[in-house]
Amino acid sequence: MKSFLNKISQLSSVQHLLLFDLEGELLYSFPSVSSSNVSLQTADWQELIEDLGTPETADFAFENGRFCLFRLLIGTLLVG
Protein backbone atom coordinates (compact mmCIF):
# COMPACT_ATOMS: atom_id res chain seq x y z
CA MET A 1 0.00 0.00 0.00
CA LYS A 2 2.82 2.39 0.85
CA SER A 3 4.42 1.98 -2.58
CA PHE A 4 1.03 2.67 -4.19
CA LEU A 5 0.65 5.85 -2.12
CA ASN A 6 4.20 6.90 -2.99
CA LYS A 7 3.40 6.53 -6.69
CA ILE A 8 0.24 8.61 -6.37
CA SER A 9 2.12 11.32 -4.47
CA GLN A 10 4.62 11.59 -7.34
CA LEU A 11 1.93 12.70 -9.80
CA SER A 12 2.41 16.36 -10.64
CA SER A 13 -1.24 17.18 -9.97
CA VAL A 14 -1.17 15.72 -6.44
CA GLN A 15 -0.12 18.20 -3.76
CA HIS A 16 -1.51 16.42 -0.69
CA LEU A 17 -2.25 12.83 0.18
CA LEU A 18 -3.64 11.74 3.55
CA LEU A 19 -4.64 8.24 4.63
CA PHE A 20 -6.55 7.78 7.88
CA ASP A 21 -7.42 4.47 9.50
CA LEU A 22 -10.97 3.66 10.60
CA GLU A 23 -10.35 5.28 14.00
CA GLY A 24 -9.11 8.51 12.41
CA GLU A 25 -5.39 8.01 13.02
CA LEU A 26 -3.13 9.36 10.30
CA LEU A 27 -1.35 6.46 8.59
CA TYR A 28 0.27 8.26 5.66
CA SER A 29 0.85 11.87 4.73
CA PHE A 30 2.35 13.58 1.69
CA PRO A 31 4.03 15.88 2.17
CA SER A 32 4.99 14.64 5.60
CA VAL A 33 3.28 16.57 8.36
CA SER A 34 5.16 17.85 11.39
CA SER A 35 4.06 16.14 14.58
CA SER A 36 2.67 19.42 15.96
CA ASN A 37 0.15 19.69 13.11
CA VAL A 38 -0.87 16.04 12.85
CA SER A 39 -3.47 16.03 15.63
CA LEU A 40 -5.11 19.26 14.43
CA GLN A 41 -5.37 18.13 10.82
CA THR A 42 -6.59 14.68 11.79
CA ALA A 43 -9.27 16.10 14.06
CA ASP A 44 -10.43 18.61 11.43
CA TRP A 45 -10.76 16.04 8.65
CA GLN A 46 -12.33 13.40 10.88
CA GLU A 47 -14.91 15.88 12.16
CA LEU A 48 -15.80 16.89 8.61
CA ILE A 49 -16.06 13.28 7.45
CA GLU A 50 -18.28 12.34 10.38
CA ASP A 51 -20.47 15.43 9.90
CA LEU A 52 -21.04 14.33 6.30
CA GLY A 53 -22.19 10.90 7.47
CA THR A 54 -18.99 9.07 6.47
CA PRO A 55 -19.54 9.21 2.69
CA GLU A 56 -18.05 6.67 0.28
CA THR A 57 -16.72 9.51 -1.91
CA ALA A 58 -16.75 13.28 -1.78
CA ASP A 59 -15.27 16.18 -3.72
CA PHE A 60 -14.29 19.40 -1.95
CA ALA A 61 -13.63 22.38 -4.23
CA PHE A 62 -11.78 25.44 -2.92
CA GLU A 63 -10.52 28.61 -4.59
CA ASN A 64 -6.97 27.31 -4.86
CA GLY A 65 -7.51 23.57 -5.25
CA ARG A 66 -9.63 20.59 -4.38
CA PHE A 67 -9.66 17.43 -2.30
CA CYS A 68 -11.21 14.12 -3.26
CA LEU A 69 -12.24 11.73 -0.50
CA PHE A 70 -12.39 7.98 -0.98
CA ARG A 71 -13.65 5.57 1.66
CA LEU A 72 -11.54 2.39 1.74
CA LEU A 73 -11.84 -0.84 3.71
CA ILE A 74 -8.95 0.29 5.92
CA GLY A 75 -9.99 3.93 6.32
CA THR A 76 -10.23 7.17 4.34
CA LEU A 77 -7.97 8.49 1.59
CA LEU A 78 -7.86 12.21 0.82
CA VAL A 79 -6.15 13.37 -2.36
CA GLY A 80 -5.55 17.07 -2.94
NUVO-485300 format. One record per atom (N, C-alpha, C, O): residue in three letters; chain; x, y, z. Coordinates in Angstrom, 2 decimals, always signed. Layout:
r->ALA; c->A; x->X; y->Y; z->Z .
...
***
This chain:
r->MET; c->A; x->+0.83; y->-1.19; z->+0.00 .
r->MET; c->A; x->+0.00; y->+0.00; z->+0.00 .
r->MET; c->A; x->+0.87; y->+1.26; z->+0.00 .
r->MET; c->A; x->+0.56; y->+2.24; z->-0.68 .
r->LYS; c->A; x->+1.96; y->+1.21; z->+0.77 .
r->LYS; c->A; x->+2.82; y->+2.39; z->+0.85 .
r->LYS; c->A; x->+3.44; y->+2.72; z->-0.51 .
r->LYS; c->A; x->+3.55; y->+3.89; z->-0.86 .
r->SER; c->A; x->+3.84; y->+1.71; z->-1.27 .
r->SER; c->A; x->+4.42; y->+1.98; z->-2.58 .
r->SER; c->A; x->+3.37; y->+2.57; z->-3.52 .
r->SER; c->A; x->+3.68; y->+3.42; z->-4.35 .
r->PHE; c->A; x->+2.13; y->+2.11; z->-3.39 .
r->PHE; c->A; x->+1.03; y->+2.67; z->-4.19 .
r->PHE; c->A; x->+0.82; y->+4.14; z->-3.85 .
r->PHE; c->A; x->+0.68; y->+4.98; z->-4.74 .
r->LEU; c->A; x->+0.81; y->+4.47; z->-2.55 .
r->LEU; c->A; x->+0.65; y->+5.85; z->-2.12 .
r->LEU; c->A; x->+1.83; y->+6.71; z->-2.56 .
r->LEU; c->A; x->+1.64; y->+7.87; z->-2.94 .
r->ASN; c->A; x->+3.02; y->+6.16; z->-2.52 .
r->ASN; c->A; x->+4.20; y->+6.90; z->-2.99 .
r->ASN; c->A; x->+4.08; y->+7.23; z->-4.47 .
r->ASN; c->A; x->+4.45; y->+8.32; z->-4.90 .
r->LYS; c->A; x->+3.57; y->+6.29; z->-5.26 .
r->LYS; c->A; x->+3.40; y->+6.53; z->-6.69 .
r->LYS; c->A; x->+2.36; y->+7.61; z->-6.95 .
r->LYS; c->A; x->+2.56; y->+8.47; z->-7.81 .
r->ILE; c->A; x->+1.26; y->+7.57; z->-6.21 .
r->ILE; c->A; x->+0.24; y->+8.61; z->-6.37 .
r->ILE; c->A; x->+0.82; y->+9.97; z->-6.00 .
r->ILE; c->A; x->+0.57; y->+10.96; z->-6.70 .
r->SER; c->A; x->+1.58; y->+10.03; z->-4.93 .
r->SER; c->A; x->+2.12; y->+11.32; z->-4.47 .
r->SER; c->A; x->+3.13; y->+11.91; z->-5.46 .
r->SER; c->A; x->+3.41; y->+13.10; z->-5.41 .
r->GLN; c->A; x->+3.66; y->+11.10; z->-6.35 .
r->GLN; c->A; x->+4.62; y->+11.59; z->-7.34 .
r->GLN; c->A; x->+3.95; y->+12.21; z->-8.57 .
r->GLN; c->A; x->+4.63; y->+12.81; z->-9.40 .
r->LEU; c->A; x->+2.64; y->+12.07; z->-8.69 .
r->LEU; c->A; x->+1.93; y->+12.70; z->-9.80 .
r->LEU; c->A; x->+1.99; y->+14.21; z->-9.64 .
r->LEU; c->A; x->+1.82; y->+14.73; z->-8.53 .
r->SER; c->A; x->+2.23; y->+14.91; z->-10.72 .
r->SER; c->A; x->+2.41; y->+16.36; z->-10.64 .
r->SER; c->A; x->+1.16; y->+17.09; z->-10.16 .
r->SER; c->A; x->+1.26; y->+18.17; z->-9.58 .
r->SER; c->A; x->+0.00; y->+16.52; z->-10.38 .
r->SER; c->A; x->-1.24; y->+17.18; z->-9.97 .
r->SER; c->A; x->-1.58; y->+16.94; z->-8.50 .
r->SER; c->A; x->-2.49; y->+17.59; z->-7.97 .
r->VAL; c->A; x->-0.89; y->+16.03; z->-7.84 .
r->VAL; c->A; x->-1.17; y->+15.72; z->-6.44 .
r->VAL; c->A; x->-0.26; y->+16.55; z->-5.54 .
r->VAL; c->A; x->+0.97; y->+16.45; z->-5.61 .
r->GLN; c->A; x->-0.88; y->+17.37; z->-4.69 .
r->GLN; c->A; x->-0.12; y->+18.20; z->-3.76 .
r->GLN; c->A; x->-0.23; y->+17.70; z->-2.33 .
r->GLN; c->A; x->+0.64; y->+17.98; z->-1.51 .
r->HIS; c->A; x->-1.29; y->+16.96; z->-2.03 .
r->HIS; c->A; x->-1.51; y->+16.42; z->-0.69 .
r->HIS; c->A; x->-2.11; y->+15.03; z->-0.80 .
r->HIS; c->A; x->-2.91; y->+14.75; z->-1.69 .
r->LEU; c->A; x->-1.72; y->+14.19; z->+0.13 .
r->LEU; c->A; x->-2.25; y->+12.83; z->+0.18 .
r->LEU; c->A; x->-2.29; y->+12.43; z->+1.65 .
r->LEU; c->A; x->-1.25; y->+12.39; z->+2.32 .
r->LEU; c->A; x->-3.47; y->+12.12; z->+2.15 .
r->LEU; c->A; x->-3.64; y->+11.74; z->+3.55 .
r->LEU; c->A; x->-4.43; y->+10.44; z->+3.61 .
r->LEU; c->A; x->-5.46; y->+10.29; z->+2.96 .
r->LEU; c->A; x->-3.94; y->+9.50; z->+4.40 .
r->LEU; c->A; x->-4.64; y->+8.24; z->+4.63 .
r->LEU; c->A; x->-4.88; y->+8.10; z->+6.12 .
r->LEU; c->A; x->-3.95; y->+8.10; z->+6.92 .
r->PHE; c->A; x->-6.16; y->+7.96; z->+6.49 .
r->PHE; c->A; x->-6.55; y->+7.78; z->+7.88 .
r->PHE; c->A; x->-7.09; y->+6.37; z->+8.07 .
r->PHE; c->A; x->-7.75; y->+5.84; z->+7.17 .
r->ASP; c->A; x->-6.82; y->+5.77; z->+9.22 .
r->ASP; c->A; x->-7.42; y->+4.47; z->+9.50 .
r->ASP; c->A; x->-8.87; y->+4.67; z->+9.94 .
r->ASP; c->A; x->-9.34; y->+5.80; z->+10.01 .
r->LEU; c->A; x->-9.55; y->+3.59; z->+10.25 .
r->LEU; c->A; x->-10.97; y->+3.66; z->+10.60 .
r->LEU; c->A; x->-11.23; y->+4.43; z->+11.89 .
r->LEU; c->A; x->-12.34; y->+4.92; z->+12.11 .
r->GLU; c->A; x->-10.21; y->+4.53; z->+12.74 .
r->GLU; c->A; x->-10.35; y->+5.28; z->+14.00 .
r->GLU; c->A; x->-9.94; y->+6.74; z->+13.84 .
r->GLU; c->A; x->-10.02; y->+7.51; z->+14.80 .
r->GLY; c->A; x->-9.49; y->+7.13; z->+12.65 .
r->GLY; c->A; x->-9.11; y->+8.51; z->+12.41 .
r->GLY; c->A; x->-7.64; y->+8.82; z->+12.62 .
r->GLY; c->A; x->-7.24; y->+9.98; z->+12.57 .
r->GLU; c->A; x->-6.83; y->+7.79; z->+12.86 .
r->GLU; c->A; x->-5.39; y->+8.01; z->+13.02 .
r->GLU; c->A; x->-4.73; y->+8.16; z->+11.66 .
r->GLU; c->A; x->-5.05; y->+7.43; z->+10.72 .
r->LEU; c->A; x->-3.83; y->+9.12; z->+11.55 .
r->LEU; c->A; x->-3.13; y->+9.36; z->+10.30 .
r->LEU; c->A; x->-2.11; y->+8.26; z->+10.06 .
r->LEU; c->A; x->-1.20; y->+8.05; z->+10.87 .
r->LEU; c->A; x->-2.26; y->+7.55; z->+8.94 .
r->LEU; c->A; x->-1.35; y->+6.46; z->+8.59 .
r->LEU; c->A; x->-0.29; y->+6.90; z->+7.59 .
r->LEU; c->A; x->+0.84; y->+6.40; z->+7.61 .
r->TYR; c->A; x->-0.64; y->+7.83; z->+6.72 .
r->TYR; c->A; x->+0.27; y->+8.26; z->+5.66 .
r->TYR; c->A; x->-0.03; y->+9.71; z->+5.33 .
r->TYR; c->A; x->-1.19; y->+10.13; z->+5.31 .
r->SER; c->A; x->+1.02; y->+10.47; z->+5.08 .
r->SER; c->A; x->+0.85; y->+11.87; z->+4.73 .
r->SER; c->A; x->+1.89; y->+12.28; z->+3.70 .
r->SER; c->A; x->+3.08; y->+11.99; z->+3.86 .
r->PHE; c->A; x->+1.45; y->+12.95; z->+2.66 .
r->PHE; c->A; x->+2.35; y->+13.58; z->+1.69 .
r->PHE; c->A; x->+1.85; y->+14.99; z->+1.46 .
r->PHE; c->A; x->+0.67; y->+15.17; z->+1.16 .
r->PRO; c->A; x->+2.69; y->+16.00; z->+1.60 .
r->PRO; c->A; x->+4.03; y->+15.88; z->+2.17 .
r->PRO; c->A; x->+3.93; y->+15.51; z->+3.64 .
r->PRO; c->A; x->+2.87; y->+15.64; z->+4.26 .
r->SER; c->A; x->+5.03; y->+15.06; z->+4.20 .
r->SER; c->A; x->+4.99; y->+14.64; z->+5.60 .
r->SER; c->A; x->+4.60; y->+15.83; z->+6.47 .
r->SER; c->A; x->+4.99; y->+16.97; z->+6.22 .
r->VAL; c->A; x->+3.82; y->+15.54; z->+7.48 .
r->VAL; c->A; x->+3.28; y->+16.57; z->+8.36 .
r->VAL; c->A; x->+4.08; y->+16.58; z->+9.64 .
r->VAL; c->A; x->+4.38; y->+15.52; z->+10.20 .
r->SER; c->A; x->+4.44; y->+17.77; z->+10.12 .
r->SER; c->A; x->+5.16; y->+17.85; z->+11.39 .
r->SER; c->A; x->+4.25; y->+17.34; z->+12.50 .
r->SER; c->A; x->+3.03; y->+17.48; z->+12.43 .
r->SER; c->A; x->+4.84; y->+16.76; z->+13.51 .
r->SER; c->A; x->+4.06; y->+16.14; z->+14.58 .
r->SER; c->A; x->+3.16; y->+17.14; z->+15.29 .
r->SER; c->A; x->+2.13; y->+16.74; z->+15.85 .
r->SER; c->A; x->+3.50; y->+18.42; z->+15.28 .
r->SER; c->A; x->+2.67; y->+19.42; z->+15.96 .
r->SER; c->A; x->+1.37; y->+19.68; z->+15.21 .
r->SER; c->A; x->+0.38; y->+20.09; z->+15.82 .
r->ASN; c->A; x->+1.34; y->+19.44; z->+13.90 .
r->ASN; c->A; x->+0.15; y->+19.69; z->+13.11 .
r->ASN; c->A; x->-0.70; y->+18.45; z->+12.88 .
r->ASN; c->A; x->-1.84; y->+18.56; z->+12.43 .
r->VAL; c->A; x->-0.17; y->+17.28; z->+13.17 .
r->VAL; c->A; x->-0.87; y->+16.04; z->+12.85 .
r->VAL; c->A; x->-2.20; y->+15.95; z->+13.58 .
r->VAL; c->A; x->-3.22; y->+15.66; z->+12.95 .
r->SER; c->A; x->-2.23; y->+16.20; z->+14.88 .
r->SER; c->A; x->-3.47; y->+16.03; z->+15.63 .
r->SER; c->A; x->-4.54; y->+17.02; z->+15.18 .
r->SER; c->A; x->-5.71; y->+16.67; z->+15.11 .
r->LEU; c->A; x->-4.15; y->+18.25; z->+14.88 .
r->LEU; c->A; x->-5.11; y->+19.26; z->+14.43 .
r->LEU; c->A; x->-5.70; y->+18.86; z->+13.08 .
r->LEU; c->A; x->-6.92; y->+18.90; z->+12.91 .
r->GLN; c->A; x->-4.87; y->+18.49; z->+12.14 .
r->GLN; c->A; x->-5.37; y->+18.13; z->+10.82 .
r->GLN; c->A; x->-6.22; y->+16.87; z->+10.87 .
r->GLN; c->A; x->-7.25; y->+16.79; z->+10.20 .
r->THR; c->A; x->-5.81; y->+15.91; z->+11.65 .
r->THR; c->A; x->-6.59; y->+14.68; z->+11.79 .
r->THR; c->A; x->-7.95; y->+14.98; z->+12.37 .
r->THR; c->A; x->-8.97; y->+14.49; z->+11.86 .
r->ALA; c->A; x->-8.00; y->+15.77; z->+13.42 .
r->ALA; c->A; x->-9.27; y->+16.10; z->+14.06 .
r->ALA; c->A; x->-10.18; y->+16.87; z->+13.11 .
r->ALA; c->A; x->-11.37; y->+16.59; z->+13.04 .
r->ASP; c->A; x->-9.63; y->+17.82; z->+12.37 .
r->ASP; c->A; x->-10.43; y->+18.61; z->+11.43 .
r->ASP; c->A; x->-11.05; y->+17.74; z->+10.34 .
r->ASP; c->A; x->-12.25; y->+17.83; z->+10.07 .
r->TRP; c->A; x->-10.24; y->+16.89; z->+9.72 .
r->TRP; c->A; x->-10.76; y->+16.04; z->+8.65 .
r->TRP; c->A; x->-11.74; y->+15.02; z->+9.19 .
r->TRP; c->A; x->-12.79; y->+14.79; z->+8.58 .
r->GLN; c->A; x->-11.43; y->+14.41; z->+10.32 .
r->GLN; c->A; x->-12.33; y->+13.40; z->+10.88 .
r->GLN; c->A; x->-13.67; y->+14.01; z->+11.25 .
r->GLN; c->A; x->-14.71; y->+13.40; z->+11.03 .
r->GLU; c->A; x->-13.66; y->+15.21; z->+11.81 .
r->GLU; c->A; x->-14.91; y->+15.88; z->+12.16 .
r->GLU; c->A; x->-15.74; y->+16.15; z->+10.91 .
r->GLU; c->A; x->-16.95; y->+15.93; z->+10.90 .
r->LEU; c->A; x->-15.09; y->+16.62; z->+9.86 .
r->LEU; c->A; x->-15.80; y->+16.89; z->+8.61 .
r->LEU; c->A; x->-16.38; y->+15.61; z->+8.02 .
r->LEU; c->A; x->-17.54; y->+15.60; z->+7.59 .
r->ILE; c->A; x->-15.60; y->+14.55; z->+8.00 .
r->ILE; c->A; x->-16.06; y->+13.28; z->+7.45 .
r->ILE; c->A; x->-17.25; y->+12.74; z->+8.23 .
r->ILE; c->A; x->-18.23; y->+12.28; z->+7.64 .
r->GLU; c->A; x->-17.18; y->+12.81; z->+9.55 .
r->GLU; c->A; x->-18.28; y->+12.34; z->+10.38 .
r->GLU; c->A; x->-19.52; y->+13.21; z->+10.20 .
r->GLU; c->A; x->-20.64; y->+12.70; z->+10.16 .
r->ASP; c->A; x->-19.33; y->+14.53; z->+10.10 .
r->ASP; c->A; x->-20.47; y->+15.43; z->+9.90 .
r->ASP; c->A; x->-21.18; y->+15.15; z->+8.58 .
r->ASP; c->A; x->-22.39; y->+15.39; z->+8.46 .
r->LEU; c->A; x->-20.45; y->+14.66; z->+7.60 .
r->LEU; c->A; x->-21.04; y->+14.33; z->+6.30 .
r->LEU; c->A; x->-21.68; y->+12.94; z->+6.29 .
r->LEU; c->A; x->-22.23; y->+12.52; z->+5.27 .
r->GLY; c->A; x->-21.60; y->+12.23; z->+7.40 .
r->GLY; c->A; x->-22.19; y->+10.90; z->+7.47 .
r->GLY; c->A; x->-21.29; y->+9.82; z->+6.90 .
r->GLY; c->A; x->-21.78; y->+8.79; z->+6.43 .
r->THR; c->A; x->-19.99; y->+10.02; z->+6.95 .
r->THR; c->A; x->-18.99; y->+9.07; z->+6.47 .
r->THR; c->A; x->-19.30; y->+8.62; z->+5.03 .
r->THR; c->A; x->-19.62; y->+7.46; z->+4.80 .
r->PRO; c->A; x->-19.20; y->+9.54; z->+4.08 .
r->PRO; c->A; x->-19.54; y->+9.21; z->+2.69 .
r->PRO; c->A; x->-18.52; y->+8.26; z->+2.05 .
r->PRO; c->A; x->-17.37; y->+8.18; z->+2.50 .
r->GLU; c->A; x->-18.95; y->+7.55; z->+1.03 .
r->GLU; c->A; x->-18.05; y->+6.67; z->+0.28 .
r->GLU; c->A; x->-17.06; y->+7.50; z->-0.55 .
r->GLU; c->A; x->-15.88; y->+7.17; z->-0.64 .
r->THR; c->A; x->-17.56; y->+8.58; z->-1.14 .
r->THR; c->A; x->-16.72; y->+9.51; z->-1.91 .
r->THR; c->A; x->-17.24; y->+10.92; z->-1.68 .
r->THR; c->A; x->-18.40; y->+11.13; z->-1.34 .
r->ALA; c->A; x->-16.35; y->+11.88; z->-1.87 .
r->ALA; c->A; x->-16.75; y->+13.28; z->-1.78 .
r->ALA; c->A; x->-15.72; y->+14.11; z->-2.54 .
r->ALA; c->A; x->-14.56; y->+13.70; z->-2.70 .
r->ASP; c->A; x->-16.15; y->+15.27; z->-2.99 .
r->ASP; c->A; x->-15.27; y->+16.18; z->-3.72 .
r->ASP; c->A; x->-15.41; y->+17.56; z->-3.08 .
r->ASP; c->A; x->-16.51; y->+18.12; z->-3.04 .
r->PHE; c->A; x->-14.30; y->+18.10; z->-2.60 .
r->PHE; c->A; x->-14.29; y->+19.40; z->-1.95 .
r->PHE; c->A; x->-13.55; y->+20.38; z->-2.84 .
r->PHE; c->A; x->-12.35; y->+20.22; z->-3.08 .
r->ALA; c->A; x->-14.24; y->+21.39; z->-3.34 .
r->ALA; c->A; x->-13.63; y->+22.38; z->-4.23 .
r->ALA; c->A; x->-13.39; y->+23.68; z->-3.46 .
r->ALA; c->A; x->-14.29; y->+24.20; z->-2.79 .
r->PHE; c->A; x->-12.17; y->+24.20; z->-3.57 .
r->PHE; c->A; x->-11.78; y->+25.44; z->-2.92 .
r->PHE; c->A; x->-11.24; y->+26.39; z->-3.99 .
r->PHE; c->A; x->-11.03; y->+25.98; z->-5.13 .
r->GLU; c->A; x->-11.03; y->+27.63; z->-3.63 .
r->GLU; c->A; x->-10.52; y->+28.61; z->-4.59 .
r->GLU; c->A; x->-9.18; y->+28.20; z->-5.19 .
r->GLU; c->A; x->-8.95; y->+28.40; z->-6.38 .
r->ASN; c->A; x->-8.31; y->+27.63; z->-4.37 .
r->ASN; c->A; x->-6.97; y->+27.31; z->-4.86 .
r->ASN; c->A; x->-6.69; y->+25.81; z->-4.94 .
r->ASN; c->A; x->-5.53; y->+25.39; z->-4.85 .
r->GLY; c->A; x->-7.72; y->+25.01; z->-5.09 .
r->GLY; c->A; x->-7.51; y->+23.57; z->-5.25 .
r->GLY; c->A; x->-8.72; y->+22.77; z->-4.83 .
r->GLY; c->A; x->-9.79; y->+23.32; z->-4.57 .
r->ARG; c->A; x->-8.54; y->+21.48; z->-4.77 .
r->ARG; c->A; x->-9.63; y->+20.59; z->-4.38 .
r->ARG; c->A; x->-9.09; y->+19.36; z->-3.69 .
r->ARG; c->A; x->-7.92; y->+19.01; z->-3.84 .
r->PHE; c->A; x->-9.95; y->+18.71; z->-2.94 .
r->PHE; c->A; x->-9.66; y->+17.43; z->-2.30 .
r->PHE; c->A; x->-10.72; y->+16.43; z->-2.72 .
r->PHE; c->A; x->-11.90; y->+16.76; z->-2.79 .
r->CYS; c->A; x->-10.29; y->+15.22; z->-2.99 .
r->CYS; c->A; x->-11.21; y->+14.12; z->-3.26 .
r->CYS; c->A; x->-11.07; y->+13.12; z->-2.13 .
r->CYS; c->A; x->-9.97; y->+12.76; z->-1.73 .
r->LEU; c->A; x->-12.20; y->+12.68; z->-1.61 .
r->LEU; c->A; x->-12.24; y->+11.73; z->-0.50 .
r->LEU; c->A; x->-12.71; y->+10.39; z->-1.03 .
r->LEU; c->A; x->-13.66; y->+10.31; z->-1.81 .
r->PHE; c->A; x->-12.03; y->+9.34; z->-0.60 .
r->PHE; c->A; x->-12.39; y->+7.98; z->-0.98 .
r->PHE; c->A; x->-12.42; y->+7.12; z->+0.27 .
r->PHE; c->A; x->-11.43; y->+7.06; z->+1.01 .
r->ARG; c->A; x->-13.53; y->+6.47; z->+0.52 .
r->ARG; c->A; x->-13.65; y->+5.57; z->+1.66 .
r->ARG; c->A; x->-13.10; y->+4.21; z->+1.25 .
r->ARG; c->A; x->-13.53; y->+3.64; z->+0.24 .
r->LEU; c->A; x->-12.16; y->+3.68; z->+2.01 .
r->LEU; c->A; x->-11.54; y->+2.39; z->+1.74 .
r->LEU; c->A; x->-11.89; y->+1.41; z->+2.86 .
r->LEU; c->A; x->-12.42; y->+1.81; z->+3.89 .
r->LEU; c->A; x->-11.59; y->+0.15; z->+2.66 .
r->LEU; c->A; x->-11.84; y->-0.84; z->+3.71 .
r->LEU; c->A; x->-11.01; y->-0.56; z->+4.96 .
r->LEU; c->A; x->-11.43; y->-0.88; z->+6.07 .
r->ILE; c->A; x->-9.84; y->+0.04; z->+4.78 .
r->ILE; c->A; x->-8.95; y->+0.29; z->+5.92 .
r->ILE; c->A; x->-9.09; y->+1.70; z->+6.48 .
r->ILE; c->A; x->-8.50; y->+2.00; z->+7.52 .
r->GLY; c->A; x->-9.85; y->+2.57; z->+5.82 .
r->GLY; c->A; x->-9.99; y->+3.93; z->+6.32 .
r->GLY; c->A; x->-10.42; y->+4.90; z->+5.23 .
r->GLY; c->A; x->-11.25; y->+4.57; z->+4.39 .
r->THR; c->A; x->-9.85; y->+6.10; z->+5.26 .
r->THR; c->A; x->-10.23; y->+7.17; z->+4.34 .
r->THR; c->A; x->-8.99; y->+7.74; z->+3.68 .
r->THR; c->A; x->-8.00; y->+8.04; z->+4.34 .
r->LEU; c->A; x->-9.06; y->+7.90; z->+2.36 .
r->LEU; c->A; x->-7.97; y->+8.49; z->+1.59 .
r->LEU; c->A; x->-8.43; y->+9.84; z->+1.08 .
r->LEU; c->A; x->-9.50; y->+9.97; z->+0.47 .
r->LEU; c->A; x->-7.61; y->+10.86; z->+1.33 .
r->LEU; c->A; x->-7.86; y->+12.21; z->+0.82 .
r->LEU; c->A; x->-6.74; y->+12.58; z->-0.14 .
r->LEU; c->A; x->-5.56; y->+12.49; z->+0.20 .
r->VAL; c->A; x->-7.12; y->+12.98; z->-1.34 .
r->VAL; c->A; x->-6.15; y->+13.37; z->-2.36 .
r->VAL; c->A; x->-6.42; y->+14.82; z->-2.72 .
r->VAL; c->A; x->-7.54; y->+15.18; z->-3.08 .
r->GLY; c->A; x->-5.39; y->+15.64; z->-2.64 .
r->GLY; c->A; x->-5.55; y->+17.07; z->-2.94 .
r->GLY; c->A; x->-4.54; y->+17.54; z->-3.94 .
r->GLY; c->A; x->-4.53; y->+18.72; z->-4.31 .
***
